[in-house]
Amino acid sequence: MNKRFALVAGIIALSMIIPATQVFAAGQGEREVSQQLVVGLSLPTQREERWVRDRETMIAEAEAAGIDLRVAVADADMAQQASQVENLLAQGIQVLILAPHDAQAAASLVEEAAADGVPVISYDRLILSQDVDVYLSFDNERVGELQGEFITNLVPSGNYIVMSGAPTDNNAALFKRGAMKYIQPLADAGDINIVTERAVDNWLPENALNIVENALTASNNQIDAILAPNDGTAGGAIQALSAQGMAGQVPITGQDAELSAVRRIVEGTQSMTIFKDTRELGKAAIEAAIILAQGGNVETNNVVEGVPSLLLTPHIITEDNIDLLIDSGYLTRAQIFN
């Protein structure tokens, strides 16, 4: 049992205050279809492996807890996410789990939910709104610190490409802030020359590809290290390096422990990634939804931008500790090495 949320006790208590109506469906036996806890889940994308995992975990956890989880995916479109959230609210959801495409714009959705008396869980990405009930994520500044410390230890001087994530994502600013704690002092001292410093719109690998291609051209291929904010952008950067016969020669960071990235680490074209166990985050979100539906307070360990927050711990992954992913069951040996 997760002591932070007391899930089992929460489910028992919930069953006492929200009775379920039992009906029969042909071939399916007895099942609960009404008076369930109804939770809305709004995700920004399914283009990246980690967001697919988040969705799958929450669906499984909700099913196990007898929760009616209604899922919407915005496909990196804030207007679409706004429409989807309004639709979820119209369906009478009791709690909203919202991972925003745009941290600023999503504040209006939180206000709409609050007006309907619906608690909001800001999931993985912080919504910049004081009406958020709780923020669940990883220590994202620490993620950036792990990336920055790693790359500067490996390459303490030379030409750097510095990329950050989507400007609409508050996490991107936290990742970069953490990384620059290590990179900026060396740049100020003249040891590191930042050839280009760009944000990657929508986290798209093709945008990272273009940034790195242009930087390689401008520097006559004289690049010594690349700060890539996640595994998708690292993949785009590596594609650009491959076109110049440089893949594996330039250390590059990543994040999310995507299968493709872990395989690149084994191959030697990507130097590291960050393991954020989204299974734990997804479970925490469902547990928090149960507690908020009962009018309780989710136990937290931090406050971010004035919002009570539960921040989980990220872990660095290199070729030396890939077994951490295997031992945890996040990936299998066969997936990685076959």
Secondary structure as UniProt FT lines:
FT   TURN            3..6
FT   HELIX           7..17
FT   STRAND          21..25
FT   TURN            26..28
FT   STRAND          29..34
FT   STRAND          38..43
FT   HELIX           49..65
FT   STRAND          68..73
FT   TURN            75..76
FT   HELIX           78..90
FT   TURN            91..92
FT   STRAND          95..98
FT   TURN            103..106
FT   HELIX           107..115
FT   TURN            116..117
FT   STRAND          120..123
FT   TURN            130..131
FT   STRAND          134..138
FT   HELIX           140..154
FT   STRAND          158..164
FT   TURN            167..168
FT   HELIX           170..188
FT   TURN            189..190
FT   STRAND          192..199
FT   HELIX           201..203
FT   HELIX           205..218
FT   TURN            219..221
FT   STRAND          225..227
FT   HELIX           231..243
FT   TURN            244..245
FT   TURN            247..249
FT   HELIX           259..267
FT   STRAND          273..275
FT   HELIX           278..293
FT   TURN            294..295
FT   STRAND          302..304
FT   TURN            305..306
FT   STRAND          307..312
FT   STRAND          315..317
FT   TURN            319..320
FT   HELIX           323..327
FT   TURN            328..329
FT   HELIX           333..337
//
